Amino acid sequence: MAAVLAAGPSATLSHSSAAALWRLRDVRRRDVDVIAPRLCRRPGIAAHRIALPADEVTIERGIPVTTPARTLFDLATVVTPQQLEHAFNEADVQRLASPTSLADLVARYPRRPGNATIRGVLGVYAARGATRTRSELEIEFLTFLDTHDLPRPITNGQSDHGELDATWPAARLVVEVDGFATHGTHPAFEADRARDRALQVDGWRVVRLTSRQLAGDAGTIAGQIRILLAGTV
């Protein structure tokens, strides 16, 4: 926090230092990366002179920092493709959301160094069937509910167990719609089940669905959700 303040008004933690704050990379370096609209020359600060739009900045643990997507975007200029892919995976596993996606940022800054690396990483995920973003999955699920005349839930609600995709509080029902990029790794698999247990202890019923299941077995799933919601909404 001190380094950000020292860089002046509107300074923001960025690049590798932001990645460390978001727990995307284990970074051990002396200088702190900061983006600021004005040039800053101070010992211990690696300053990048950029004026960031509001949708590329947020606050995390009280520290102004680039959003997860912007952090990955900047990281692409200073790490290897393999390291960027690992950081991308970590962001997905942690379900870190940003107002603008990596693809949005590439389109916004088409000549930015590192774009080729980002496109390569996105291509790897596309090959794994991981191109469905959380927002796309959410829209798909809400469309599914509307099609089957099921009541809409609270979406992306905060709880003691983190953000939940869809909840019907009166029915104590949680539905999580999982994509490969977020849930296709072993750590994510373990974390999901630990959270499911904690939710069940608190009296919630947890249903996990995939996009493929929604498309291939919609009628059965709709009937099951209707039963789970019966008499509560």
N, C-alpha and C positions, 0 to 999 in steps of 0.2 A: 504494500500500500504506500509506503514511504517513497519508493521509487516513482510510482505513478504521480504522486503529489509533487515530487521534485521536478517532474518534467513539465509542469505547468497546467493551466486550465485546459479542460477537454482532453487531457492525456488518457490513454487507455492501455492496459496491459495487452500484449499481443504476441504473435509468433510462438516461439518455443516456451516462453514464460506463460502465455495464456494456455498453451497445451498442457503445461504442468498443473495449472490451476484447475483445469477441467479434467485432470487425471487421464489425459489421452496419451501422454508420454512421461517417462521418468527422466526428467531433464536435470542434469547437474552442470551448471555453468555459472560463472561469476557475474556476468553482466545480465541485467534485466531488460527484456525487450519491451519497448513502449512505442505506441503510435501517438503522435501529437500533430496538431495542425501547424505548429511552429517548430523551427529547428531548436534542438536541445543538445547542448554539449556538456555533459556532466559525467564524472567518473562513475563507473558501475552501471551506466544506462546505455543500452544500445537503442538509440532513438531512430524512428522511421517517420519521416515527415509526410503525413497523409491526412487529409480531411475526410473523416468517415461519416457516411450517412447514419441517421439515428437507428435504422433497422439492422446495422452491423455492430452495434454496441449494446451491452447489457451490464447488469451488476450481479456479481457472484461473490458470496461471502463478504459483502461490503466493498468489493473492489471493482472499479470500472474495468471491463474486459471485453475483448471482441467476442461476438457470439460464437458458438461452436462451429457453425459453418464458415464464418469469416476466419476463425482460427485455423481451420483446416486449409482454407484458401491461401492464407499466408504461409502456413507450414509447408505447402507444396514447393515454395521457392527455396527452402533451406534444408530439406530432408530428401532421402532417397525414395523412389516409388514404393519400395517395400515398407519403409517406415511410415509413409503416408497411408498406405493401405491398412497398416496396423492401427494407426490413429483413427482412421475412418471407422474401422470395425469397433474400436473402443467407444467412439461417440454413439454408434448405433446400439451397441449393447447397453449402454447407460441411458438410452432413449433421450439423448440431448436434442432439444428442439431449437430451431432458429426461425425467425421471420422469413429469411431468405435461404434457399437451398444452395448447395454447391453449384448445381447447374445454373441457378439464377445468377450467381456471382460471376461465373464464367461468361455468361451472356452480357452481364453488366460491364465487365472489363475484358473484352475479347483479346486484347493484346498483352495481357498480363503474363509475365514469366511464370511458369508452373502450370499453366492451363493444360498443356499436353499431358503432364503427369496426372492431373486431376481427371482428364478424360480417360486416361488409361485405367485408373482405379475404378471409375464409374463403369467402364467397359467390363472389367473383371466381375463386378457385382451384377451387371446385366446378364452376363453369361451364367451366373448362378441363379438367375431368376429373382434377383433382389432389387429390381428397379421400382417396385411398388413402395412409395413413400408412406409414412404414417397417415398423412392427410388423405392420400388416395385410398388407403385401406379403410379409413374412417368413413369417407363418402360411400365406398362400396357397401359397408355394413349398414349405414343409415338407409341407403337405397334398398337393400335387402329387407330391412324392417318395414319400410313403407310399402314395398311390394306385397308383403304378407300381412299387412294391416296390424302390425305389432307396435306398441307404444315406443316412442323414442326415449332413450336414456339420457342421463347426464354424461357428457363426453369429456374426456381428458380432465376428470375431476381429481383434485388433490386429496390425499388421505394420509394417515400415519404410516402407510406402507408405500408412499410414492404416488405417482400419477397413474390413474386407472383409465383404460380405454373407454369403457362404458359401464355405468352403474344404474341400477334401479334400487334406490335406498329402501323403499317400502318392502320390496321383496328380498332385500339383502342379497342381491344378485350382481355379480361382476362378470362381464364378458371381455376377454382380451383377444384381439384379432392380431395374430402373430405373422410377421414377415421373416423371411430367412435372414436378412441382414441384421435384424435386431436379436433374433432368437436362435440362429443357426449355429452358434458356437457352444462348446462345452461349458464355459463359464456362465453364459446366458441361460443355458438349460438348467444348471444347478441353481442359479439365482432366482429364476422363475418359480421353481418348485419350493424354494425356501419362502418366497413371498406368498405363494398360494397357501402354504401351511399356516403362516401368520394370519392371513385373511380369514381362513376357516376357523382358527381359534377365536377370532373376533366375531364369529357368527355369520360370515359371508359365504355364499356359494360361488365358486369360481368355475367358469366355463371358458376353455380356450378353443379358438377356431382358427383356421387358416383360410386364406383367399381361395385356395383350391376346393376346400370343403364347402364354402359358401356357394361356389359355382356348381359343384357336382352333386351336392346333397342338400339343396336349399329347402326342399319340402320337409325332410326329416328334421333338420335343424330348427326350422320355424315352429314345427309342432312341439319340439322339446322346450324351446324358449317360452312358448305359450303356456305350457304346463307349469314351468317354473314361475311364471308371472301370475298364474291363475289366482284370482281373489285378492290381489294386492295393488293393482293399478286399474 
